[in-house]
């Protein structure tokens, strides 16, 4: 079997890395513009004229374009005032990886060629509506579609000076042009369908001249500073064509129509779109494009949508329950009206209290001649619009726009395109349909991506070509390598070699390395008054037998408590129940319970109460499962349950036989994982959750301790990173009587724009916290990125398994990686469904002098040590565990909202109170979270 080369460290003296690259003297940062805002209904459009108002400044001088003496390239990224002390990411080792057998791959990166002599002009736009009433200032607009409409009108009226196909607009305030544009203020007038005219002032100001020669210098490694302003501008150029023809939703582009086979019923369809990003790579500038699928409401007339979405709706009378369902289905949706000619969009605010037949209103003569009279809505539509209302027994829609409301019959309203339907609202069968469409197998995904690159509404269009960009429409061919799996240690066998295709190992005839004896445990059956009820006696017997086969001695439970799921609805009731069970168990054995197994009849929101109470207030390990799974009693389920229980109690399920690459037996290496979980809520009173985990044993490195803290809302920097790591280093010392000589940190959840923060702030905080005159461990810092669009495909499907995915252990460190920084893509897991997604590992700092082979093999081997799996996982375990702990902290926060809030001073939100997140001392250094 291919072992992927030796895991032995190279002999000879290891040199410390050279001093970190430092910033050059600070330069001014090129202005970066961004804005955000909601999308209120569209403004009226029509015909009109545009004119320039105010003096037009002369175009900026462009001395750099003259054929004079060329200046040396300057870094485009500005540096803070203390720039001389800031460091840059390490460069790639001179030797790339060679371990493993080669495999030919295709990657969804498309080479983009550009002319380095071209200059792209970056302008800032400000569009405001002139308001004639009184002396009110112009009103700033935020609707992207409306802003684009106004800008297009300006360009249409003066095509000579504003060539629309040589510009790219982000829909807010950033405009990029391949030619120099006039600057100043310009008046644009649009006429609506009611013949009224709206006047707008468009202010255009030059922000920067983006010289693509600087991007060429960066790609060739001449300057280390990434020209983000140039990349952002060119990325906007690549998005200009799809933004004109497709619907933009959360950086994805979707068509306005769907395929017949993508109709999933109930008025919902799956729309197939794509997301793209421009990346600097070793082969040059690359466009990474991946397909996506989103559930949207079909753009149907409202009545037809309701008939599909709510089968009980037939356009007749609505009872109380049906009315509530209809209102819930429609509120907040955008519609167009059909009874009059208009392109305005309206938002559904609700339903009228009365049916359409019974709606009357005061009609005021617009000329003021006739007195105000009462008119029925049915009569008004008949006389005003020559429309006969068919569905008179149902309410009208209340449409809101510009702080005004209108009552419009449902039959004259049509849902607009691109209105997302949240997947969690779909029923089970439709969720399965969506999942099947999202998890496309590799051949299907590869074909879809290629087709989208060729489409007229894809990323390649006139604007792209007019900026001098040439896009290769074939995927990048790259040579990957498949690293061999490590040999594993289980209890019954000396050496366990994993299965060749899936890289999994079988516990049917093996046991865990170290089974933790379980003689003090309790069972709480929460299904005794619900369905399905647990067959407790059979479950206990089956669980004990499966534990015994895995080498885990499990005695009979000290007590069994039977109750119902109603106890999950109250934090105080759960705490009272758990305390009574723990106290009763302690009396029987004169010691504290090791674990409480909780069997639930169904998934319940009270799960977070159970975990918060048990892990922060009582200090007892809990393991939950569902009664229907427990009653089945199959070996796989029970085996997985035993693995989790053993890991939580400090046992060892699997270990590597050989030591990790690059390290010696007495090195005492500690692996740290760090992540931040951000809230869905936009309220500043809802904290982000920072989690840090670390190994506490060597050389097995399969036991972890965890720390979790709340921090400022949506703050990615781990504010207490230094103190959390110091606590973990001290914990390692207490358990091993020695501090770790080397530390490898894996950071999750940060983008490339945040690398500087991780490198210069978090790493600095770590060193300040743990370093002293006598202790300075060597540190390596690696970022793990999961949220990227890169996909690897086998050029020859025969090189993979039955699913068509790349094999576990596939690594790529050429062509599609960074031009000179140390990064690589590693697919460590077996893709059973859909298309596998490799993790991108970026090395920011390395005092341990890893080679590419050593670090790639180390990470891949670590993926075999995940406690609750019998196959390698997709993400290096320190990061995987940090994700789990951060999520557990989120559960604590949600539980904290509903407990003891009256005891917290109003000036301090209780969700930030550290006491709600402080782990019980008995659980701080064990893996309670797996």
CORLIN-V560493 format. One record per backbone hydrogen bond with DSSP energy under -0.5 kcal/mol. NH is the residue of the N-H (numbers start at 1). CO is the residue of the C=O. E is the energy in kcal/mol with one decimal. If there is no record, write none. Layout:
BEGIN
nh=NH co=CO e=E
nh=NH co=CO e=E
END
This chain:
BEGIN
nh=3 co=1 e=-0.6
nh=15 co=13 e=-0.6
nh=23 co=83 e=-0.9
nh=23 co=86 e=-1.0
nh=30 co=76 e=-0.8
nh=51 co=187 e=-3.2
nh=53 co=185 e=-2.7
nh=57 co=55 e=-0.7
nh=65 co=62 e=-1.8
nh=66 co=63 e=-1.4
nh=68 co=66 e=-2.7
nh=79 co=27 e=-0.7
nh=83 co=80 e=-1.4
nh=85 co=82 e=-2.1
nh=86 co=83 e=-1.4
nh=88 co=21 e=-1.1
nh=90 co=844 e=-1.0
nh=92 co=820 e=-2.8
nh=96 co=94 e=-0.6
nh=101 co=482 e=-1.4
nh=103 co=480 e=-2.3
nh=105 co=478 e=-2.9
nh=106 co=793 e=-2.9
nh=107 co=476 e=-2.4
nh=108 co=791 e=-1.3
nh=109 co=107 e=-1.8
nh=110 co=287 e=-2.3
nh=112 co=285 e=-3.2
nh=113 co=111 e=-0.6
nh=113 co=470 e=-3.3
nh=116 co=114 e=-0.7
nh=118 co=115 e=-2.0
nh=120 co=210 e=-2.9
nh=121 co=177 e=-2.8
nh=122 co=208 e=-2.9
nh=123 co=121 e=-0.6
nh=123 co=175 e=-3.6
nh=124 co=205 e=-3.3
nh=125 co=173 e=-2.5
nh=126 co=203 e=-1.7
nh=128 co=126 e=-0.5
nh=128 co=201 e=-2.2
nh=129 co=139 e=-3.4
nh=130 co=199 e=-2.8
nh=132 co=130 e=-0.5
nh=136 co=133 e=-1.3
nh=139 co=129 e=-2.7
nh=140 co=138 e=-0.5
nh=141 co=127 e=-1.8
nh=144 co=142 e=-0.5
nh=147 co=143 e=-2.7
nh=148 co=144 e=-2.5
nh=149 co=145 e=-1.9
nh=150 co=146 e=-2.1
nh=151 co=147 e=-2.4
nh=152 co=148 e=-2.6
nh=153 co=149 e=-1.7
nh=154 co=150 e=-1.9
nh=155 co=151 e=-2.4
nh=156 co=152 e=-2.7
nh=157 co=153 e=-1.8
nh=158 co=154 e=-0.8
nh=158 co=155 e=-0.5
nh=159 co=156 e=-0.6
nh=162 co=158 e=-2.2
nh=164 co=162 e=-0.8
nh=166 co=163 e=-1.8
nh=167 co=164 e=-1.4
nh=168 co=176 e=-2.6
nh=170 co=174 e=-2.0
nh=175 co=123 e=-2.4
nh=175 co=173 e=-0.5
nh=176 co=168 e=-3.0
nh=177 co=121 e=-2.3
nh=178 co=166 e=-2.7
nh=183 co=57 e=-0.5
nh=184 co=204 e=-2.4
nh=185 co=53 e=-0.8
nh=186 co=202 e=-2.2
nh=187 co=51 e=-6.2
nh=188 co=200 e=-2.8
nh=189 co=49 e=-2.1
nh=190 co=198 e=-2.5
nh=191 co=47 e=-0.9
nh=192 co=196 e=-2.6
nh=195 co=192 e=-1.5
nh=198 co=190 e=-3.1
nh=200 co=188 e=-3.1
nh=201 co=128 e=-3.1
nh=202 co=186 e=-3.3
nh=202 co=200 e=-0.5
nh=203 co=126 e=-2.9
nh=203 co=201 e=-0.6
nh=204 co=184 e=-3.1
nh=204 co=202 e=-0.5
nh=205 co=124 e=-2.1
nh=207 co=122 e=-3.4
nh=208 co=122 e=-1.7
nh=210 co=120 e=-3.5
nh=210 co=208 e=-0.6
nh=211 co=209 e=-0.8
nh=212 co=118 e=-2.1
nh=212 co=210 e=-0.7
nh=214 co=211 e=-1.9
nh=215 co=211 e=-0.6
nh=216 co=212 e=-1.9
nh=217 co=213 e=-2.0
nh=218 co=214 e=-1.8
nh=219 co=215 e=-2.6
nh=220 co=216 e=-1.7
nh=221 co=218 e=-1.4
nh=222 co=217 e=-2.4
nh=223 co=217 e=-0.9
nh=226 co=224 e=-0.6
nh=228 co=226 e=-1.9
nh=231 co=227 e=-2.2
nh=232 co=228 e=-2.9
nh=233 co=229 e=-1.9
nh=234 co=230 e=-2.6
nh=235 co=231 e=-2.4
nh=236 co=232 e=-1.9
nh=237 co=233 e=-1.7
nh=238 co=234 e=-2.1
nh=239 co=235 e=-1.1
nh=240 co=236 e=-0.7
nh=240 co=237 e=-0.9
nh=241 co=237 e=-0.6
nh=243 co=239 e=-1.8
nh=244 co=240 e=-1.0
nh=244 co=241 e=-0.9
nh=245 co=241 e=-1.1
nh=246 co=242 e=-2.9
nh=247 co=254 e=-3.5
nh=248 co=246 e=-0.5
nh=249 co=247 e=-0.6
nh=249 co=252 e=-2.7
nh=252 co=249 e=-1.8
nh=253 co=274 e=-2.6
nh=254 co=247 e=-2.9
nh=255 co=272 e=-0.6
nh=262 co=259 e=-1.7
nh=263 co=260 e=-1.6
nh=264 co=262 e=-0.7
nh=264 co=268 e=-1.4
nh=265 co=268 e=-0.7
nh=268 co=265 e=-1.3
nh=269 co=296 e=-2.6
nh=270 co=262 e=-3.0
nh=271 co=269 e=-0.6
nh=271 co=294 e=-3.1
nh=273 co=271 e=-0.6
nh=273 co=292 e=-2.6
nh=274 co=253 e=-1.7
nh=275 co=290 e=-2.5
nh=277 co=288 e=-2.0
nh=279 co=286 e=-3.3
nh=281 co=284 e=-2.1
nh=282 co=817 e=-1.9
nh=283 co=815 e=-1.8
nh=284 co=281 e=-1.2
nh=285 co=112 e=-0.6
nh=286 co=279 e=-3.2
nh=287 co=110 e=-3.0
nh=288 co=277 e=-3.0
nh=288 co=286 e=-0.6
nh=289 co=108 e=-1.7
nh=289 co=287 e=-0.6
nh=290 co=275 e=-2.4
nh=292 co=273 e=-2.4
nh=294 co=271 e=-2.3
nh=296 co=269 e=-2.7
nh=297 co=419 e=-2.8
nh=298 co=267 e=-2.6
nh=300 co=298 e=-2.6
nh=302 co=410 e=-0.5
nh=302 co=413 e=-2.6
nh=305 co=301 e=-2.7
nh=306 co=302 e=-2.5
nh=307 co=303 e=-1.9
nh=308 co=304 e=-1.7
nh=309 co=305 e=-3.2
nh=310 co=306 e=-2.9
nh=311 co=309 e=-0.5
nh=313 co=310 e=-2.3
nh=319 co=317 e=-0.6
nh=323 co=319 e=-2.7
nh=324 co=320 e=-1.9
nh=325 co=321 e=-1.9
nh=326 co=322 e=-2.4
nh=327 co=323 e=-2.6
nh=328 co=324 e=-2.2
nh=329 co=325 e=-2.0
nh=330 co=326 e=-1.4
nh=331 co=327 e=-2.3
nh=332 co=348 e=-3.1
nh=333 co=330 e=-2.2
nh=335 co=346 e=-2.8
nh=336 co=414 e=-2.6
nh=338 co=412 e=-2.2
nh=339 co=412 e=-0.5
nh=342 co=340 e=-0.8
nh=346 co=335 e=-2.5
nh=347 co=400 e=-1.6
nh=348 co=333 e=-2.9
nh=349 co=347 e=-0.6
nh=349 co=398 e=-3.5
nh=350 co=398 e=-0.9
nh=352 co=396 e=-2.1
nh=356 co=394 e=-2.3
nh=357 co=392 e=-2.4
nh=358 co=355 e=-1.0
nh=359 co=356 e=-1.4
nh=360 co=358 e=-0.5
nh=361 co=375 e=-2.3
nh=363 co=361 e=-0.6
nh=363 co=373 e=-3.4
nh=364 co=362 e=-0.6
nh=365 co=363 e=-0.5
nh=365 co=370 e=-0.6
nh=368 co=365 e=-1.6
nh=373 co=363 e=-1.7
nh=375 co=361 e=-2.6
nh=377 co=359 e=-2.7
nh=380 co=376 e=-2.5
nh=381 co=377 e=-2.3
nh=382 co=378 e=-1.6
nh=383 co=379 e=-2.4
nh=384 co=380 e=-3.2
nh=385 co=381 e=-1.2
nh=387 co=381 e=-2.2
nh=389 co=387 e=-0.6
nh=392 co=390 e=-1.5
nh=396 co=354 e=-0.6
nh=397 co=408 e=-2.8
nh=398 co=350 e=-2.8
nh=399 co=397 e=-0.8
nh=399 co=406 e=-3.2
nh=400 co=347 e=-2.8
nh=400 co=398 e=-0.5
nh=401 co=404 e=-2.6
nh=404 co=401 e=-1.3
nh=406 co=399 e=-2.1
nh=408 co=397 e=-2.3
nh=408 co=406 e=-0.7
nh=412 co=409 e=-1.7
nh=413 co=410 e=-1.9
nh=414 co=336 e=-2.6
nh=415 co=300 e=-2.6
nh=416 co=334 e=-2.0
nh=419 co=297 e=-0.5
nh=420 co=418 e=-0.8
nh=421 co=295 e=-3.1
nh=422 co=420 e=-0.5
nh=425 co=422 e=-1.7
nh=426 co=423 e=-1.6
nh=431 co=427 e=-2.3
nh=432 co=428 e=-1.9
nh=433 co=429 e=-1.7
nh=434 co=430 e=-2.5
nh=435 co=431 e=-2.6
nh=436 co=432 e=-2.2
nh=437 co=433 e=-1.8
nh=438 co=434 e=-2.5
nh=439 co=435 e=-2.6
nh=440 co=438 e=-1.5
nh=445 co=441 e=-2.7
nh=446 co=442 e=-2.8
nh=447 co=443 e=-2.0
nh=448 co=444 e=-2.4
nh=449 co=445 e=-2.5
nh=450 co=446 e=-2.0
nh=451 co=447 e=-2.2
nh=452 co=448 e=-2.2
nh=453 co=449 e=-1.8
nh=454 co=450 e=-1.1
nh=455 co=451 e=-1.3
nh=458 co=455 e=-1.5
nh=461 co=459 e=-0.6
nh=465 co=461 e=-2.0
nh=466 co=462 e=-2.7
nh=467 co=463 e=-1.0
nh=467 co=464 e=-0.7
nh=468 co=465 e=-1.8
nh=469 co=464 e=-1.9
nh=470 co=113 e=-2.4
nh=472 co=111 e=-3.1
nh=472 co=470 e=-0.5
nh=476 co=107 e=-1.6
nh=476 co=109 e=-1.2
nh=478 co=105 e=-2.4
nh=480 co=103 e=-3.2
nh=480 co=478 e=-0.7
nh=481 co=811 e=-2.3
nh=482 co=101 e=-2.6
nh=483 co=481 e=-0.7
nh=483 co=809 e=-2.7
nh=488 co=496 e=-2.6
nh=489 co=655 e=-3.2
nh=490 co=488 e=-0.5
nh=490 co=493 e=-0.7
nh=491 co=511 e=-3.0
nh=496 co=488 e=-2.5
nh=497 co=495 e=-0.5
nh=499 co=504 e=-2.9
nh=503 co=499 e=-1.1
nh=505 co=870 e=-2.2
nh=510 co=507 e=-0.6
nh=512 co=550 e=-2.6
nh=513 co=653 e=-0.6
nh=514 co=652 e=-3.0
nh=517 co=515 e=-0.5
nh=518 co=553 e=-3.4
nh=519 co=517 e=-0.6
nh=522 co=595 e=-1.6
nh=523 co=559 e=-2.1
nh=524 co=597 e=-2.7
nh=525 co=523 e=-0.6
nh=525 co=561 e=-3.2
nh=526 co=524 e=-0.8
nh=526 co=599 e=-2.7
nh=528 co=525 e=-0.7
nh=528 co=563 e=-1.3
nh=529 co=563 e=-0.6
nh=530 co=527 e=-1.7
nh=536 co=534 e=-1.4
nh=539 co=535 e=-2.4
nh=540 co=536 e=-2.6
nh=541 co=537 e=-2.0
nh=542 co=538 e=-2.7
nh=543 co=539 e=-2.7
nh=544 co=540 e=-2.3
nh=545 co=541 e=-2.3
nh=546 co=542 e=-2.4
nh=547 co=543 e=-2.3
nh=548 co=544 e=-2.3
nh=549 co=545 e=-1.9
nh=550 co=546 e=-1.0
nh=550 co=547 e=-0.6
nh=551 co=548 e=-1.4
nh=552 co=547 e=-3.0
nh=553 co=551 e=-0.6
nh=554 co=552 e=-0.6
nh=555 co=518 e=-2.9
nh=558 co=521 e=-2.8
nh=559 co=521 e=-0.7
nh=561 co=523 e=-3.0
nh=563 co=525 e=-3.0
nh=563 co=561 e=-0.5
nh=567 co=564 e=-1.5
nh=568 co=565 e=-1.8
nh=569 co=566 e=-1.5
nh=570 co=567 e=-0.9
nh=574 co=570 e=-2.0
nh=575 co=571 e=-2.5
nh=576 co=572 e=-2.4
nh=577 co=573 e=-2.2
nh=578 co=574 e=-2.9
nh=579 co=575 e=-2.5
nh=580 co=576 e=-1.9
nh=581 co=577 e=-2.2
nh=582 co=578 e=-2.7
nh=583 co=579 e=-2.7
nh=584 co=580 e=-2.4
nh=585 co=581 e=-2.5
nh=586 co=582 e=-2.3
nh=587 co=583 e=-1.7
nh=588 co=584 e=-1.1
nh=589 co=585 e=-1.2
nh=590 co=586 e=-1.8
nh=591 co=586 e=-0.6
nh=594 co=520 e=-3.2
nh=595 co=520 e=-1.1
nh=596 co=621 e=-2.3
nh=597 co=522 e=-2.7
nh=598 co=596 e=-0.6
nh=598 co=623 e=-2.6
nh=599 co=524 e=-2.5
nh=599 co=597 e=-0.5
nh=600 co=598 e=-0.6
nh=600 co=625 e=-3.0
nh=607 co=604 e=-1.9
nh=608 co=605 e=-1.2
nh=610 co=606 e=-2.0
nh=611 co=607 e=-2.1
nh=612 co=608 e=-2.2
nh=613 co=609 e=-2.6
nh=614 co=610 e=-2.5
nh=615 co=611 e=-2.2
nh=616 co=612 e=-1.8
nh=617 co=612 e=-0.6
nh=617 co=613 e=-1.4
nh=618 co=613 e=-2.1
nh=619 co=614 e=-1.7
nh=620 co=614 e=-2.1
nh=621 co=594 e=-0.7
nh=623 co=596 e=-2.0
nh=625 co=598 e=-1.8
nh=627 co=600 e=-2.7
nh=630 co=626 e=-2.3
nh=631 co=627 e=-2.5
nh=632 co=628 e=-1.1
nh=633 co=629 e=-1.5
nh=638 co=634 e=-2.3
nh=639 co=635 e=-2.8
nh=640 co=636 e=-2.4
nh=641 co=637 e=-2.2
nh=642 co=638 e=-2.3
nh=643 co=639 e=-2.3
nh=644 co=640 e=-2.0
nh=645 co=641 e=-2.3
nh=646 co=642 e=-2.8
nh=647 co=643 e=-2.1
nh=648 co=644 e=-2.4
nh=649 co=645 e=-1.7
nh=650 co=647 e=-1.2
nh=651 co=646 e=-3.2
nh=652 co=514 e=-2.0
nh=655 co=489 e=-1.6
nh=657 co=487 e=-2.0
nh=662 co=7 e=-0.7
nh=663 co=660 e=-1.5
nh=667 co=664 e=-1.5
nh=670 co=742 e=-2.5
nh=672 co=744 e=-2.8
nh=673 co=693 e=-2.5
nh=674 co=746 e=-2.1
nh=675 co=691 e=-2.3
nh=677 co=689 e=-3.2
nh=678 co=676 e=-0.6
nh=686 co=683 e=-1.8
nh=687 co=685 e=-0.7
nh=688 co=711 e=-1.7
nh=689 co=677 e=-2.9
nh=690 co=688 e=-0.5
nh=690 co=709 e=-3.1
nh=691 co=675 e=-2.9
nh=692 co=707 e=-2.5
nh=693 co=673 e=-2.7
nh=694 co=705 e=-2.0
nh=695 co=671 e=-2.0
nh=696 co=703 e=-2.2
nh=697 co=703 e=-0.5
nh=705 co=694 e=-2.4
nh=706 co=924 e=-1.5
nh=707 co=692 e=-2.3
nh=709 co=690 e=-2.5
nh=711 co=688 e=-2.4
nh=715 co=712 e=-1.7
nh=716 co=714 e=-0.6
nh=719 co=717 e=-1.0
nh=721 co=718 e=-1.5
nh=724 co=720 e=-2.4
nh=725 co=721 e=-2.4
nh=726 co=722 e=-2.4
nh=727 co=723 e=-2.1
nh=728 co=724 e=-1.7
nh=729 co=725 e=-2.6
nh=730 co=726 e=-2.4
nh=731 co=727 e=-1.9
nh=732 co=728 e=-2.4
nh=733 co=729 e=-2.0
nh=734 co=730 e=-2.2
nh=735 co=731 e=-2.0
nh=736 co=732 e=-2.2
nh=737 co=733 e=-2.5
nh=741 co=667 e=-1.2
nh=741 co=668 e=-1.7
nh=742 co=668 e=-1.2
nh=743 co=778 e=-3.0
nh=744 co=670 e=-2.3
nh=745 co=743 e=-0.5
nh=745 co=780 e=-3.3
nh=746 co=672 e=-3.1
nh=747 co=745 e=-0.6
nh=747 co=782 e=-3.0
nh=748 co=674 e=-2.5
nh=749 co=784 e=-0.8
nh=754 co=751 e=-1.7
nh=755 co=752 e=-1.3
nh=758 co=754 e=-2.1
nh=759 co=755 e=-2.9
nh=760 co=756 e=-2.9
nh=761 co=757 e=-1.9
nh=762 co=757 e=-1.7
nh=763 co=758 e=-2.2
nh=765 co=761 e=-2.3
nh=766 co=762 e=-2.3
nh=767 co=763 e=-2.3
nh=768 co=764 e=-2.5
nh=769 co=765 e=-1.7
nh=770 co=766 e=-2.0
nh=771 co=767 e=-2.4
nh=772 co=775 e=-2.0
nh=775 co=772 e=-0.5
nh=778 co=741 e=-1.8
nh=780 co=743 e=-2.3
nh=781 co=845 e=-3.0
nh=782 co=745 e=-3.1
nh=783 co=842 e=-3.2
nh=784 co=747 e=-2.9
nh=785 co=783 e=-0.6
nh=785 co=840 e=-3.1
nh=786 co=784 e=-0.6
nh=788 co=786 e=-1.8
nh=793 co=106 e=-2.7
nh=794 co=804 e=-0.5
nh=795 co=104 e=-2.2
nh=796 co=104 e=-0.6
nh=797 co=795 e=-0.6
nh=799 co=796 e=-2.7
nh=800 co=797 e=-1.7
nh=801 co=805 e=-0.7
nh=804 co=801 e=-0.9
nh=808 co=501 e=-0.6
nh=809 co=827 e=-2.4
nh=810 co=807 e=-1.3
nh=810 co=827 e=-1.1
nh=811 co=481 e=-3.0
nh=812 co=825 e=-2.3
nh=816 co=814 e=-3.2
nh=822 co=90 e=-1.2
nh=822 co=843 e=-0.5
nh=823 co=821 e=-1.0
nh=824 co=841 e=-1.7
nh=825 co=812 e=-2.5
nh=826 co=839 e=-2.5
nh=827 co=810 e=-3.0
nh=828 co=826 e=-0.8
nh=831 co=829 e=-0.6
nh=832 co=830 e=-1.0
nh=834 co=439 e=-0.6
nh=836 co=834 e=-0.5
nh=839 co=826 e=-2.4
nh=840 co=785 e=-2.3
nh=841 co=824 e=-2.8
nh=841 co=839 e=-0.6
nh=842 co=783 e=-2.9
nh=842 co=840 e=-0.5
nh=843 co=822 e=-3.2
nh=843 co=841 e=-0.5
nh=844 co=781 e=-2.4
nh=844 co=842 e=-0.7
nh=845 co=781 e=-1.6
nh=847 co=779 e=-2.1
nh=852 co=95 e=-0.7
nh=855 co=851 e=-2.2
nh=856 co=852 e=-2.4
nh=857 co=853 e=-2.5
nh=858 co=854 e=-2.3
nh=859 co=855 e=-2.4
nh=860 co=856 e=-2.2
nh=861 co=857 e=-2.6
nh=862 co=858 e=-2.2
nh=863 co=859 e=-1.5
nh=864 co=861 e=-1.6
nh=865 co=862 e=-2.2
nh=869 co=866 e=-1.3
nh=872 co=503 e=-0.6
nh=873 co=863 e=-1.8
nh=879 co=876 e=-1.3
nh=880 co=876 e=-1.8
nh=881 co=877 e=-3.3
nh=882 co=878 e=-1.7
nh=883 co=879 e=-2.4
nh=884 co=880 e=-1.8
nh=885 co=881 e=-2.5
nh=886 co=882 e=-2.6
nh=887 co=883 e=-2.2
nh=888 co=884 e=-2.1
nh=889 co=885 e=-2.3
nh=890 co=886 e=-1.6
nh=891 co=887 e=-1.9
nh=892 co=888 e=-2.0
nh=893 co=889 e=-2.2
nh=894 co=890 e=-2.2
nh=895 co=891 e=-2.3
nh=896 co=892 e=-2.5
nh=897 co=893 e=-1.3
nh=898 co=895 e=-1.2
nh=899 co=896 e=-1.4
nh=903 co=900 e=-1.4
nh=904 co=901 e=-1.2
nh=908 co=905 e=-2.2
nh=909 co=907 e=-0.5
nh=912 co=909 e=-1.9
nh=913 co=910 e=-1.3
nh=916 co=913 e=-1.6
nh=917 co=914 e=-1.6
nh=918 co=914 e=-1.0
nh=919 co=917 e=-0.5
nh=920 co=615 e=-2.5
nh=923 co=920 e=-2.5
nh=924 co=920 e=-0.9
nh=926 co=923 e=-1.3
nh=927 co=647 e=-0.6
nh=928 co=926 e=-1.6
nh=930 co=927 e=-1.1
END
